[in-house]
């Protein structure tokens, strides 16, 4: 059994900051990468940022320079530091953990709500 748990969401004014944390626990042998996705109302879920066990990061253009992803591999934990938040960042943020790039196990958390007021 593997659990992926997110925390750190909330309501913030435009220009503010939040820090999201995700921890994967349970019977997980190894992690290829962990990432943050978001889904706004009426929109599809999209990648925000991901980081591999080796430290390589992938950050989408819309949040580059504002969001930073980091990890603590020993604790199977990933953080998303979000600065200069804008109303368009409002969404449910989900953490995804993969054991392989392809054909591995894929685990998702329940999501944490981020709301940015103008």
C-alpha positions, -999 to 999 in steps of 0.1 A, spaced: 0 0 0 14 34 -10 1 67 2 7 101 -14 -3 130 8 -2 167 -1 -4 196 23 1 234 23 -27 247 1 -49 276 11 -63 310 2 -38 338 -5 -40 372 -21 -24 379 -55 13 384 -51 15 361 -21 32 328 -15 25 293 -5 46 262 -1 31 228 -9 46 195 5 40 160 -7 52 128 9 50 93 -5 50 65 20 43 28 23 55 -1 1 73 18 -25 106 3 -37 120 32 -56 110 65 -71 118 77 -106 102 112 -101 77 132 -82 57 160 -97 30 186 -91 0 188 -114 -30 212 -112 -65 212 -123 -86 243 -125 -124 242 -128 -135 232 -163 -99 225 -174 -78 195 -178 -51 185 -154 -17 199 -163 18 194 -153 33 222 -132 67 209 -122 85 176 -117 118 165 -103 136 132 -108 154 112 -81 186 125 -98 175 161 -93 166 170 -129 136 194 -129 110 202 -155 90 234 -149 63 247 -172 68 281 -188 37 296 -171 53 293 -136 90 296 -144 106 322 -122 78 320 -97 76 284 -87 104 262 -75 104 224 -70 127 207 -46 130 173 -30 142 154 0 148 119 -15 156 103 19 121 112 30 103 107 -3 92 143 -1 88 170 -26 81 207 -21 66 233 -44 75 269 -34 50 292 -51 57 329 -52 40 358 -69 8 338 -71 -18 350 -95 -56 343 -97 -49 320 -127 -29 298 -104 -61 289 -86 -66 251 -89 -65 218 -71 -28 208 -69 -20 171 -71 12 152 -64 22 123 -86 48 97 -78 62 74 -104 84 44 -99 96 44 -136 94 68 -165 74 42 -185 54 11 -175 59 16 -138 36 23 -109 19 56 -107 5 71 -75 -16 102 -70 -25 121 -39 -60 135 -32 -51 170 -40 -48 203 -21 -68 234 -30 -49 266 -38 -71 297 -42 -56 331 -52 -78 362 -48 -73 394 -69 
